[in-house]
């Protein structure tokens, strides 16, 4: 007969760190801010060209 302990995992297993499961809002906020500032800069540039 096979050893029953060999087929079952032990209860005292070590847990791996859970990385990459959290959503990061900082990256989204920085991206949105960058797009907002680029839009403002583009509008200002267009306004300056139409004033000439």
N, C-alpha and C positions, 0 to 999 in steps of 0.2 A: 504494500500500500504506500501511496505517496504521503509525505509529511504534510498535514493540513496547515501548518504554520508557514510553509513555503509558498502557498498560493494566496494567502491573505496578507495585505500590507499591515504594518504595525500602526498602532494608534499614535505613536509618538513621532510622527514624521515632521520634518522641519518645513515651514512655509517659505515659499519664495517671496521676495518683495513684489508688491503689486505696483508696477510702474506703467504709466501710459493709460491708466483708467480714468484719471481725472480730466475733466474738460478744462482747458485753459482759455479763459476769457481775455487775458491780457493780450494775446496775439491778435485776437479779433478786434479788440478796442484800438490797438496801435494801427492795424491795417485800415480800419474805418477812419481814424484820425488822419492818416496819411492821404487817403482818398479825398477827404474833406478839404485838406489844405491844398492838394493839387488842383481841386476844382476851383477853389478861391483864387489861386494863382492864375489859372487859365482864364477865368472871367476878367481878372484885372488886366491881363495881357491883351485880351480881345478888346476891352474897353479903351485901353491906351492906343491901340491901332486904329480904332474907329474915330477917335477924337482928332486925328491928324488930318 
